[in-house]
Amino acid sequence: MAAHKDKTMTGPVDLDDGKFENIKFNDAQLFYSGGQPPAFVNCAFNGVSFELRGPAHRTLAFLRSMAPAETGMRDVFYGLVPEIKS
């Protein structure tokens, strides 16, 4: 796991397999491609964009396809990500 601590990051940042502690993300483009999820501790995000790529993008598209009530899969969707139901 790549560790980043006590700094400011700008521009493109790959999040996969990263640990970010006391990081200020300023005007950064954050990318996640479906690898080991990043860990964030005490970070600040200012003027950032976030993009999912590859497998991560396809997983999000799959979850979105489950979310509409008419699919009959909404309860399954909420079972996978219960923290967004409240």
Biopython code that builds the backbone (N, CA, C, O; Angstrom):
import numpy as np
from Bio.PDB.StructureBuilder import StructureBuilder

atoms = [
    (1, "MET", "N", (0.845, -1.179, 0.000)),
    (1, "MET", "CA", (0.000, 0.000, 0.000)),
    (1, "MET", "C", (0.885, 1.234, 0.000)),
    (1, "MET", "O", (1.734, 1.391, 0.878)),
    (2, "ALA", "N", (0.695, 2.109, -0.973)),
    (2, "ALA", "CA", (1.462, 3.348, -1.047)),
    (2, "ALA", "C", (0.960, 4.317, 0.021)),
    (2, "ALA", "O", (-0.233, 4.615, 0.086)),
    (3, "ALA", "N", (1.862, 4.797, 0.846)),
    (3, "ALA", "CA", (1.485, 5.704, 1.937)),
    (3, "ALA", "C", (1.882, 7.134, 1.602)),
    (3, "ALA", "O", (2.993, 7.414, 1.153)),
    (4, "HIS", "N", (0.926, 8.027, 1.839)),
    (4, "HIS", "CA", (1.141, 9.461, 1.639)),
    (4, "HIS", "C", (0.728, 10.145, 2.929)),
    (4, "HIS", "O", (-0.354, 9.882, 3.452)),
    (5, "LYS", "N", (1.580, 11.022, 3.447)),
    (5, "LYS", "CA", (1.295, 11.628, 4.747)),
    (5, "LYS", "C", (1.767, 13.075, 4.782)),
    (5, "LYS", "O", (2.838, 13.422, 4.284)),
    (6, "ASP", "N", (0.919, 13.908, 5.395)),
    (6, "ASP", "CA", (1.285, 15.299, 5.708)),
    (6, "ASP", "C", (1.766, 16.099, 4.505)),
    (6, "ASP", "O", (2.850, 16.682, 4.527)),
    (7, "LYS", "N", (0.952, 16.122, 3.459)),
    (7, "LYS", "CA", (1.323, 16.933, 2.297)),
    (7, "LYS", "C", (0.077, 17.379, 1.551)),
    (7, "LYS", "O", (-1.039, 16.965, 1.864)),
    (8, "THR", "N", (0.290, 18.225, 0.565)),
    (8, "THR", "CA", (-0.764, 18.676, -0.333)),
    (8, "THR", "C", (-0.559, 17.982, -1.666)),
    (8, "THR", "O", (0.556, 17.913, -2.184)),
    (9, "MET", "N", (-1.660, 17.466, -2.217)),
    (9, "MET", "CA", (-1.584, 16.788, -3.504)),
    (9, "MET", "C", (-2.480, 17.516, -4.496)),
    (9, "MET", "O", (-3.622, 17.854, -4.184)),
    (10, "THR", "N", (-1.956, 17.751, -5.687)),
    (10, "THR", "CA", (-2.698, 18.398, -6.764)),
    (10, "THR", "C", (-2.535, 17.573, -8.030)),
    (10, "THR", "O", (-1.693, 16.677, -8.103)),
    (11, "GLY", "N", (-3.363, 17.895, -9.035)),
    (11, "GLY", "CA", (-3.267, 17.179, -10.300)),
    (11, "GLY", "C", (-3.807, 15.769, -10.184)),
    (11, "GLY", "O", (-4.567, 15.477, -9.260)),
    (12, "PRO", "N", (-3.427, 14.873, -11.113)),
    (12, "PRO", "CA", (-3.950, 13.512, -11.096)),
    (12, "PRO", "C", (-3.373, 12.695, -9.936)),
    (12, "PRO", "O", (-2.171, 12.725, -9.672)),
    (13, "VAL", "N", (-4.261, 11.965, -9.252)),
    (13, "VAL", "CA", (-3.854, 11.106, -8.135)),
    (13, "VAL", "C", (-4.551, 9.759, -8.290)),
    (13, "VAL", "O", (-5.780, 9.699, -8.326)),
    (14, "ASP", "N", (-3.788, 8.693, -8.381)),
    (14, "ASP", "CA", (-4.343, 7.342, -8.407)),
    (14, "ASP", "C", (-4.564, 6.898, -6.963)),
    (14, "ASP", "O", (-3.638, 6.909, -6.152)),
    (15, "LEU", "N", (-5.796, 6.509, -6.652)),
    (15, "LEU", "CA", (-6.158, 6.162, -5.288)),
    (15, "LEU", "C", (-5.964, 4.682, -4.964)),
    (15, "LEU", "O", (-5.811, 4.330, -3.794)),
    (16, "ASP", "N", (-5.966, 3.813, -5.967)),
    (16, "ASP", "CA", (-5.876, 2.377, -5.716)),
    (16, "ASP", "C", (-4.684, 2.051, -4.815)),
    (16, "ASP", "O", (-3.578, 2.552, -5.015)),
    (17, "ASP", "N", (-4.935, 1.207, -3.826)),
    (17, "ASP", "CA", (-3.881, 0.704, -2.940)),
    (17, "ASP", "C", (-3.181, 1.801, -2.138)),
    (17, "ASP", "O", (-2.060, 1.595, -1.672)),
    (18, "GLY", "N", (-3.814, 2.952, -1.970)),
    (18, "GLY", "CA", (-3.167, 4.064, -1.288)),
    (18, "GLY", "C", (-3.692, 4.302, 0.120)),
    (18, "GLY", "O", (-4.857, 4.040, 0.420)),
    (19, "LYS", "N", (-2.817, 4.798, 0.966)),
    (19, "LYS", "CA", (-3.202, 5.286, 2.288)),
    (19, "LYS", "C", (-2.846, 6.764, 2.324)),
    (19, "LYS", "O", (-1.710, 7.154, 2.054)),
    (20, "PHE", "N", (-3.834, 7.572, 2.660)),
    (20, "PHE", "CA", (-3.682, 9.026, 2.635)),
    (20, "PHE", "C", (-3.997, 9.562, 4.029)),
    (20, "PHE", "O", (-5.129, 9.470, 4.503)),
    (21, "GLU", "N", (-2.985, 10.120, 4.672)),
    (21, "GLU", "CA", (-3.150, 10.625, 6.031)),
    (21, "GLU", "C", (-2.709, 12.083, 6.099)),
    (21, "GLU", "O", (-1.605, 12.441, 5.687)),
    (22, "ASN", "N", (-3.606, 12.912, 6.633)),
    (22, "ASN", "CA", (-3.341, 14.358, 6.738)),
    (22, "ASN", "C", (-2.976, 14.958, 5.381)),
    (22, "ASN", "O", (-2.020, 15.723, 5.258)),
    (23, "ILE", "N", (-3.748, 14.598, 4.384)),
    (23, "ILE", "CA", (-3.508, 15.077, 3.022)),
    (23, "ILE", "C", (-4.519, 16.155, 2.682)),
    (23, "ILE", "O", (-5.705, 16.026, 2.986)),
    (24, "LYS", "N", (-4.048, 17.209, 2.055)),
    (24, "LYS", "CA", (-4.921, 18.229, 1.476)),
    (24, "LYS", "C", (-4.922, 17.993, -0.027)),
    (24, "LYS", "O", (-3.906, 18.168, -0.699)),
    (25, "PHE", "N", (-6.072, 17.594, -0.540)),
    (25, "PHE", "CA", (-6.242, 17.437, -1.977)),
    (25, "PHE", "C", (-6.772, 18.754, -2.522)),
    (25, "PHE", "O", (-7.923, 19.107, -2.265)),
    (26, "ASN", "N", (-5.962, 19.479, -3.261)),
    (26, "ASN", "CA", (-6.355, 20.771, -3.818)),
    (26, "ASN", "C", (-6.304, 20.705, -5.341)),
    (26, "ASN", "O", (-5.269, 20.390, -5.929)),
    (27, "ASP", "N", (-7.434, 21.005, -5.965)),
    (27, "ASP", "CA", (-7.502, 20.987, -7.428)),
    (27, "ASP", "C", (-6.918, 19.692, -7.986)),
    (27, "ASP", "O", (-6.095, 19.710, -8.902)),
    (28, "ALA", "N", (-7.353, 18.582, -7.424)),
    (28, "ALA", "CA", (-6.844, 17.271, -7.817)),
    (28, "ALA", "C", (-7.907, 16.493, -8.580)),
    (28, "ALA", "O", (-9.106, 16.691, -8.387)),
    (29, "GLN", "N", (-7.442, 15.610, -9.443)),
    (29, "GLN", "CA", (-8.306, 14.677, -10.147)),
    (29, "GLN", "C", (-8.025, 13.307, -9.537)),
    (29, "GLN", "O", (-6.943, 12.748, -9.720)),
    (30, "LEU", "N", (-9.010, 12.767, -8.808)),
    (30, "LEU", "CA", (-8.840, 11.512, -8.090)),
    (30, "LEU", "C", (-9.392, 10.365, -8.928)),
    (30, "LEU", "O", (-10.527, 10.430, -9.400)),
    (31, "PHE", "N", (-8.591, 9.314, -9.113)),
    (31, "PHE", "CA", (-8.959, 8.177, -9.947)),
    (31, "PHE", "C", (-8.915, 6.896, -9.131)),
    (31, "PHE", "O", (-7.954, 6.632, -8.410)),
    (32, "TYR", "N", (-9.986, 6.099, -9.260)),
    (32, "TYR", "CA", (-10.032, 4.784, -8.624)),
    (32, "TYR", "C", (-10.431, 3.776, -9.686)),
    (32, "TYR", "O", (-11.418, 3.966, -10.398)),
    (33, "SER", "N", (-9.651, 2.692, -9.789)),
    (33, "SER", "CA", (-9.850, 1.718, -10.863)),
    (33, "SER", "C", (-10.296, 0.340, -10.392)),
    (33, "SER", "O", (-10.375, -0.587, -11.198)),
    (34, "GLY", "N", (-10.587, 0.188, -9.113)),
    (34, "GLY", "CA", (-11.103, -1.081, -8.629)),
    (34, "GLY", "C", (-10.095, -1.947, -7.910)),
    (34, "GLY", "O", (-10.390, -3.107, -7.621)),
    (35, "GLY", "N", (-8.920, -1.432, -7.611)),
    (35, "GLY", "CA", (-7.927, -2.180, -6.840)),
    (35, "GLY", "C", (-8.275, -2.133, -5.358)),
    (35, "GLY", "O", (-9.426, -1.900, -4.986)),
    (36, "GLN", "N", (-7.273, -2.355, -4.520)),
    (36, "GLN", "CA", (-7.498, -2.254, -3.073)),
    (36, "GLN", "C", (-8.033, -0.857, -2.760)),
    (36, "GLN", "O", (-7.435, 0.135, -3.177)),
    (37, "PRO", "N", (-9.154, -0.763, -2.029)),
    (37, "PRO", "CA", (-9.709, 0.556, -1.736)),
    (37, "PRO", "C", (-8.732, 1.417, -0.938)),
    (37, "PRO", "O", (-7.998, 0.910, -0.090)),
    (38, "PRO", "N", (-8.727, 2.707, -1.213)),
    (38, "PRO", "CA", (-7.842, 3.601, -0.472)),
    (38, "PRO", "C", (-8.343, 3.816, 0.953)),
    (38, "PRO", "O", (-9.524, 3.638, 1.251)),
    (39, "ALA", "N", (-7.426, 4.197, 1.811)),
    (39, "ALA", "CA", (-7.761, 4.572, 3.188)),
    (39, "ALA", "C", (-7.477, 6.061, 3.339)),
    (39, "ALA", "O", (-6.419, 6.547, 2.941)),
    (40, "PHE", "N", (-8.431, 6.774, 3.916)),
    (40, "PHE", "CA", (-8.290, 8.212, 4.141)),
    (40, "PHE", "C", (-8.377, 8.488, 5.635)),
    (40, "PHE", "O", (-9.304, 8.025, 6.298)),
    (41, "VAL", "N", (-7.422, 9.237, 6.167)),
    (41, "VAL", "CA", (-7.438, 9.646, 7.570)),
    (41, "VAL", "C", (-7.174, 11.143, 7.615)),
    (41, "VAL", "O", (-6.114, 11.613, 7.203)),
    (42, "ASN", "N", (-8.155, 11.887, 8.124)),
    (42, "ASN", "CA", (-8.000, 13.331, 8.332)),
    (42, "ASN", "C", (-7.564, 14.063, 7.057)),
    (42, "ASN", "O", (-6.579, 14.801, 7.067)),
    (43, "CYS", "N", (-8.289, 13.857, 5.979)),
    (43, "CYS", "CA", (-7.975, 14.498, 4.697)),
    (43, "CYS", "C", (-8.966, 15.610, 4.395)),
    (43, "CYS", "O", (-10.091, 15.600, 4.894)),
    (44, "ALA", "N", (-8.550, 16.560, 3.587)),
    (44, "ALA", "CA", (-9.403, 17.653, 3.134)),
    (44, "ALA", "C", (-9.449, 17.629, 1.610)),
    (44, "ALA", "O", (-8.446, 17.365, 0.947)),
    (45, "PHE", "N", (-10.631, 17.910, 1.071)),
    (45, "PHE", "CA", (-10.851, 17.851, -0.376)),
    (45, "PHE", "C", (-11.378, 19.199, -0.854)),
    (45, "PHE", "O", (-12.489, 19.594, -0.499)),
    (46, "ASN", "N", (-10.596, 19.896, -1.647)),
    (46, "ASN", "CA", (-10.976, 21.220, -2.145)),
    (46, "ASN", "C", (-10.781, 21.276, -3.655)),
    (46, "ASN", "O", (-9.665, 21.129, -4.153)),
    (47, "GLY", "N", (-11.873, 21.488, -4.374)),
    (47, "GLY", "CA", (-11.793, 21.605, -5.821)),
    (47, "GLY", "C", (-11.363, 20.321, -6.499)),
    (47, "GLY", "O", (-10.630, 20.359, -7.488)),
    (48, "VAL", "N", (-11.811, 19.175, -5.981)),
    (48, "VAL", "CA", (-11.413, 17.898, -6.571)),
    (48, "VAL", "C", (-12.504, 17.337, -7.467)),
    (48, "VAL", "O", (-13.684, 17.652, -7.307)),
    (49, "SER", "N", (-12.095, 16.507, -8.407)),
    (49, "SER", "CA", (-13.034, 15.699, -9.187)),
    (49, "SER", "C", (-12.682, 14.249, -8.906)),
    (49, "SER", "O", (-11.555, 13.932, -8.527)),
    (50, "PHE", "N", (-13.650, 13.383, -9.092)),
    (50, "PHE", "CA", (-13.472, 11.975, -8.778)),
    (50, "PHE", "C", (-13.965, 11.156, -9.954)),
    (50, "PHE", "O", (-15.067, 11.380, -10.454)),
    (51, "GLU", "N", (-13.152, 10.204, -10.401)),
    (51, "GLU", "CA", (-13.530, 9.384, -11.541)),
    (51, "GLU", "C", (-13.258, 7.916, -11.249)),
    (51, "GLU", "O", (-12.179, 7.541, -10.791)),
    (52, "LEU", "N", (-14.265, 7.097, -11.527)),
    (52, "LEU", "CA", (-14.099, 5.646, -11.453)),
    (52, "LEU", "C", (-13.735, 5.147, -12.840)),
    (52, "LEU", "O", (-14.303, 5.589, -13.839)),
    (53, "ARG", "N", (-12.782, 4.221, -12.896)),
    (53, "ARG", "CA", (-12.330, 3.682, -14.173)),
    (53, "ARG", "C", (-12.430, 2.161, -14.168)),
    (53, "ARG", "O", (-12.459, 1.532, -13.110)),
    (54, "GLY", "N", (-12.482, 1.586, -15.346)),
    (54, "GLY", "CA", (-12.414, 0.135, -15.519)),
    (54, "GLY", "C", (-13.413, -0.618, -14.659)),
    (54, "GLY", "O", (-14.601, -0.296, -14.668)),
    (55, "PRO", "N", (-12.944, -1.632, -13.905)),
    (55, "PRO", "CA", (-13.849, -2.442, -13.095)),
    (55, "PRO", "C", (-14.660, -1.627, -12.087)),
    (55, "PRO", "O", (-15.819, -1.949, -11.826)),
    (56, "ALA", "N", (-14.073, -0.590, -11.526)),
    (56, "ALA", "CA", (-14.803, 0.241, -10.563)),
    (56, "ALA", "C", (-15.974, 0.941, -11.250)),
    (56, "ALA", "O", (-17.066, 1.030, -10.689)),
    (57, "HIS", "N", (-15.745, 1.429, -12.450)),
    (57, "HIS", "CA", (-16.811, 2.097, -13.209)),
    (57, "HIS", "C", (-17.931, 1.117, -13.540)),
    (57, "HIS", "O", (-19.110, 1.451, -13.419)),
    (58, "ARG", "N", (-17.563, -0.092, -13.958)),
    (58, "ARG", "CA", (-18.573, -1.103, -14.297)),
    (58, "ARG", "C", (-19.360, -1.541, -13.072)),
    (58, "ARG", "O", (-20.560, -1.798, -13.175)),
    (59, "THR", "N", (-18.711, -1.634, -11.909)),
    (59, "THR", "CA", (-19.407, -1.996, -10.675)),
    (59, "THR", "C", (-20.417, -0.924, -10.310)),
    (59, "THR", "O", (-21.543, -1.247, -9.931)),
    (60, "LEU", "N", (-20.043, 0.337, -10.416)),
    (60, "LEU", "CA", (-20.984, 1.415, -10.126)),
    (60, "LEU", "C", (-22.162, 1.378, -11.090)),
    (60, "LEU", "O", (-23.302, 1.577, -10.671)),
    (61, "ALA", "N", (-21.913, 1.128, -12.361)),
    (61, "ALA", "CA", (-23.003, 1.041, -13.343)),
    (61, "ALA", "C", (-23.953, -0.101, -12.983)),
    (61, "ALA", "O", (-25.169, 0.044, -13.108)),
    (62, "PHE", "N", (-23.410, -1.227, -12.541)),
    (62, "PHE", "CA", (-24.245, -2.351, -12.123)),
    (62, "PHE", "C", (-25.106, -1.977, -10.920)),
    (62, "PHE", "O", (-26.304, -2.259, -10.907)),
    (63, "LEU", "N", (-24.514, -1.349, -9.917)),
    (63, "LEU", "CA", (-25.280, -0.932, -8.738)),
    (63, "LEU", "C", (-26.366, 0.068, -9.108)),
    (63, "LEU", "O", (-27.482, -0.007, -8.593)),
    (64, "ARG", "N", (-26.051, 0.993, -9.986)),
    (64, "ARG", "CA", (-27.064, 1.957, -10.434)),
    (64, "ARG", "C", (-28.211, 1.272, -11.162)),
    (64, "ARG", "O", (-29.357, 1.710, -11.065)),
    (65, "SER", "N", (-27.913, 0.207, -11.886)),
    (65, "SER", "CA", (-28.977, -0.495, -12.604)),
    (65, "SER", "C", (-29.914, -1.218, -11.637)),
    (65, "SER", "O", (-31.057, -1.506, -11.992)),
    (66, "MET", "N", (-29.454, -1.511, -10.437)),
    (66, "MET", "CA", (-30.272, -2.175, -9.427)),
    (66, "MET", "C", (-31.128, -1.198, -8.622)),
    (66, "MET", "O", (-32.153, -1.596, -8.069)),
    (67, "ALA", "N", (-30.734, 0.048, -8.548)),
    (67, "ALA", "CA", (-31.332, 1.009, -7.624)),
    (67, "ALA", "C", (-32.769, 1.433, -7.930)),
    (67, "ALA", "O", (-33.527, 1.635, -6.981)),
    (68, "PRO", "N", (-33.198, 1.583, -9.194)),
    (68, "PRO", "CA", (-34.569, 2.043, -9.437)),
    (68, "PRO", "C", (-35.611, 1.070, -8.871)),
    (68, "PRO", "O", (-35.447, -0.147, -8.948)),
    (69, "ALA", "N", (-36.670, 1.624, -8.311)),
    (69, "ALA", "CA", (-37.712, 0.811, -7.687)),
    (69, "ALA", "C", (-38.305, -0.205, -8.656)),
    (69, "ALA", "O", (-38.632, -1.321, -8.252)),
    (70, "GLU", "N", (-38.446, 0.163, -9.923)),
    (70, "GLU", "CA", (-39.105, -0.729, -10.884)),
    (70, "GLU", "C", (-38.302, -1.997, -11.182)),
    (70, "GLU", "O", (-38.838, -2.925, -11.788)),
    (71, "THR", "N", (-37.030, -2.061, -10.771)),
    (71, "THR", "CA", (-36.241, -3.271, -11.016)),
    (71, "THR", "C", (-36.610, -4.397, -10.051)),
    (71, "THR", "O", (-36.347, -5.565, -10.337)),
    (72, "GLY", "N", (-37.210, -4.061, -8.924)),
    (72, "GLY", "CA", (-37.492, -5.057, -7.905)),
    (72, "GLY", "C", (-36.250, -5.465, -7.115)),
    (72, "GLY", "O", (-36.306, -6.364, -6.276)),
    (73, "MET", "N", (-35.130, -4.798, -7.388)),
    (73, "MET", "CA", (-33.871, -5.152, -6.728)),
    (73, "MET", "C", (-33.415, -4.106, -5.713)),
    (73, "MET", "O", (-32.295, -4.175, -5.205)),
    (74, "ARG", "N", (-34.267, -3.156, -5.425)),
    (74, "ARG", "CA", (-33.865, -2.074, -4.529)),
    (74, "ARG", "C", (-33.453, -2.602, -3.148)),
    (74, "ARG", "O", (-32.483, -2.114, -2.568)),
    (75, "ASP", "N", (-34.177, -3.589, -2.619)),
    (75, "ASP", "CA", (-33.804, -4.139, -1.313)),
    (75, "ASP", "C", (-32.445, -4.834, -1.366)),
    (75, "ASP", "O", (-31.671, -4.771, -0.412)),
    (76, "VAL", "N", (-32.165, -5.492, -2.478)),
    (76, "VAL", "CA", (-30.845, -6.110, -2.657)),
    (76, "VAL", "C", (-29.780, -5.019, -2.687)),
    (76, "VAL", "O", (-28.736, -5.140, -2.046)),
    (77, "PHE", "N", (-30.048, -3.970, -3.427)),
    (77, "PHE", "CA", (-29.129, -2.833, -3.515)),
    (77, "PHE", "C", (-28.853, -2.262, -2.124)),
    (77, "PHE", "O", (-27.695, -2.060, -1.759)),
    (78, "TYR", "N", (-29.905, -2.000, -1.347)),
    (78, "TYR", "CA", (-29.719, -1.452, -0.003)),
    (78, "TYR", "C", (-29.024, -2.445, 0.919)),
    (78, "TYR", "O", (-28.330, -2.038, 1.851)),
    (79, "GLY", "N", (-29.199, -3.744, 0.672)),
    (79, "GLY", "CA", (-28.474, -4.739, 1.443)),
    (79, "GLY", "C", (-26.975, -4.674, 1.196)),
    (79, "GLY", "O", (-26.182, -4.966, 2.092)),
    (80, "LEU", "N", (-26.585, -4.296, -0.004)),
    (80, "LEU", "CA", (-25.170, -4.180, -0.347)),
    (80, "LEU", "C", (-24.545, -2.889, 0.184)),
    (80, "LEU", "O", (-23.374, -2.871, 0.562)),
    (81, "VAL", "N", (-25.325, -1.818, 0.210)),
    (81, "VAL", "CA", (-24.825, -0.512, 0.680)),
    (81, "VAL", "C", (-25.852, 0.109, 1.634)),
    (81, "VAL", "O", (-26.447, 1.136, 1.308)),
    (82, "PRO", "N", (-26.068, -0.501, 2.811)),
    (82, "PRO", "CA", (-27.112, -0.023, 3.715)),
    (82, "PRO", "C", (-26.888, 1.384, 4.236)),
    (82, "PRO", "O", (-27.850, 2.045, 4.628)),
    (83, "GLU", "N", (-25.662, 1.861, 4.254)),
    (83, "GLU", "CA", (-25.384, 3.194, 4.795)),
    (83, "GLU", "C", (-26.006, 4.313, 3.955)),
    (83, "GLU", "O", (-26.123, 5.435, 4.449)),
    (84, "ILE", "N", (-26.400, 4.062, 2.734)),
    (84, "ILE", "CA", (-26.997, 5.124, 1.932)),
    (84, "ILE", "C", (-28.512, 5.188, 2.054)),
    (84, "ILE", "O", (-29.139, 6.117, 1.545)),
    (85, "LYS", "N", (-29.099, 4.209, 2.725)),
    (85, "LYS", "CA", (-30.557, 4.183, 2.851)),
    (85, "LYS", "C", (-31.071, 5.247, 3.820)),
    (85, "LYS", "O", (-32.159, 5.790, 3.627)),
    (86, "SER", "N", (-30.310, 5.539, 4.837)),
    (86, "SER", "CA", (-30.780, 6.479, 5.871)),
    (86, "SER", "C", (-30.691, 7.922, 5.491)),
    (86, "SER", "O", (-31.057, 8.792, 6.280)),
]
sb = StructureBuilder()
sb.init_structure("model")
sb.init_model(0)
sb.init_chain("A")
sb.init_seg("    ")
for serial, (resi, resn, name, xyz) in enumerate(atoms, 1):
    if name == "N":
        sb.init_residue(resn, " ", resi, " ")
    sb.init_atom(name, np.array(xyz, "f"), 0.0, 1.0, " ", f" {name:<3s}", serial, name[0])
structure = sb.get_structure()
